């Protein structure tokens, strides 16, 4: 239980420790942006903040995600909390694993980050596909047969009608925030770096 809950954070800490040990192997300035051919065309000074930025970004997203889901789950039955954790377990691990190639991108290049972004999209897609006929509730609460939307239901995450699993109640704004975070988190690091490089030219 504790490993499932805190494992991704421990992985981030382990990545930070390895990053610290190998910091002197990073070039200065560090490449942080690449063209379509994989050639670096943007650089940052090798500073602790610049090196830790991917870990801080993904760690913050993980904390925000956990906080939103835990807060929403507490408004429903107690068993929802465990259901939420099961639903998000693989996604949380992929988020933490993405920090490894993101942190070492100046050494490894952008390809591993892009691979993890694809993995994240696939994992999120699989989790959504596991709940095709969503949740308990009246038929009018379904939207297109795919999304559960019930403003009178205070829960953020609800059990599926058939089988084992959970899904979001998209009448709750937090459900859209969580979904956006899950889909966009792998690309956030690349987008922010590109923006910062553009502003420093």
N, C-alpha and C positions, 0 to 999 in steps of 0.2 A: 504493500500500500504506500509506504513512504517513498520507496524507489520510484513508483509510478508518478507520485505527486511532485517529488522534488528532484527526480532524476534529470530532467532537462536543465534545471538550474545548476546542478552539479556538473553537467557537461559543459555549460557555459564557463563555470569557474575553472574547470580543467583546461579548456581552450585558452582562457586568459593566462593560466600558469605556463602553458607551452609557448604561448605568444611572448611572454616575458622572457623565457629562457632563450628563445631564438630571435629576440629583437635585433641583435647586432648583425644578423644575416639579411635583414631587410635593407634594400638600397635607399639612399637618400639623395634626392627626393624619391618618394615612392610612387610608382605608377598606380593610378586609381581609375583611369578611364582608357578604353581601347576602341579602335575603329573597327569597322566591319571585318577587316582582315586579321584582327587580333593583335594589331600593333598598338602599343601604348601611345596615347596622345594627350594625356592629362596627368599631372603630378601634384602630390602634396608633400610638405616637409615630413620627415619621419619624427613625429612627436607622439607622446603617450596617448593624447586625446585622439589623434588621427588613427593610430593603430587600434585603439579600443573602440572606435566608433561603431563598427559592425556588431560587436558584442553588446554595447549599450543600447543600440537601436533594437535588436532582436530581443534582448532581455526585457526592455521596456514594453515591447509589444506583447510578450509572453505574460508579463505581470498584469497589463491592462486586460488582456483576454481572460486570464484567470479571475481577476476581480469582477469583471462584468458578469461572467457566467456564474460564479459563486453567488453573487448578489441576486441574480435572477432566479437561481435554483432555490434559494431560501424562501421565495414567495410561494412555492408549491409544496407538494408532499416531500417529506425528508428523503425518500428514495430517489428523488430527482437528482440530488447532488451526485450520487454514485453513477447515475445514468449519464450525466453531463461529462464526468471524468472518463467514462468508457468511450463516449462519442469522440472526445477531443484527444484521447491519449496518443494515437499515432500522429496527429497533426502537431501536437506540442513537441514530440520528439523530432519531427522533421524540421520544425522551426529551430530547435536547438542545434541540430546537425548542420543546418544551413550556415550557422555562425562560423563553422570551421573553414569551409572554402572562402567565405566572405572575408574573414580576418586575414587569411593567408593569400588573398587575391594578388597582392603586390609580388608574391613569389610564384604563384601557380598560374596566374592569368585569370581571365573571366569565365573560361569554359566550365569549371566545377560549379561556379555560382549559378550559371544558366541551367546546368543539369539539375541542381537542387531545386531551382524554381519550377522546372518541369515536373519533378517528383512531387513537389508541394501541390501543384495543380491537380495531378493525378490522384493524390491521396485525398484531397478535398472532394474531388469528383466521385471517388469510390464511396466516401462516407455519405455523400448526398444520395448516390445511387442506391445505397442500402436502405433508404427510406422512401421508396417511390410512391407508396400509397399511405400517406403520412399518418395522421394521428387520431387519437380519440376526439370526438366532436361531431357536431351535426354536419351533414353534407354541404350545407351552405358555407361552412368554415373552410372548405377546400377552394383553392384557386387553381384552375386548370388541372385539377387532380394531382398537383405536385406540391403545393405549398399550403401549409396550415395557417390560417389567419383568423384569429378569434379575439377581438378586443375585450371580451368579457372574461377571458381566461388570463389570470395574472401570471401564469408560469411562462418562463422563457423557453424552457425545454420540456417536452412532453413525450410520453411513450408512444411508439407506433401502434397503429390499430392491429396489425398482423406481425407476427414474428417478434424477434428480440431487437431492440434498438430504440433510438431516440431521435427527435427532430426539433427544429425551432418553431416557435410561434411567431410568425412574421408580422403580427399586429403589434409586437413590442419593438420599438426602435432599436433596442440593444441587439436584437437578432440580426438586423441589417448591419450594424456596426461590427459584430463578431464575424459575420460572413465576409464583409469587406476586408477585415484584417486577415482572415485566413487565406483569402485569394490574393491579396496584394502584398502581404508581408515579405515574400521572397524577392519581390521586385523593388521594394522600398529602398533598400540599400543602394542598388544600382541607380535608381532615379535621383536620390539625394546627392550621390557622388557626382552624377552628371550635371546637376544643377549647380553644385558648388564649383565644379571645374569651369563651367560656362561663365560664372560670375567673376572668376579670377583671371580670365583671359584679358 
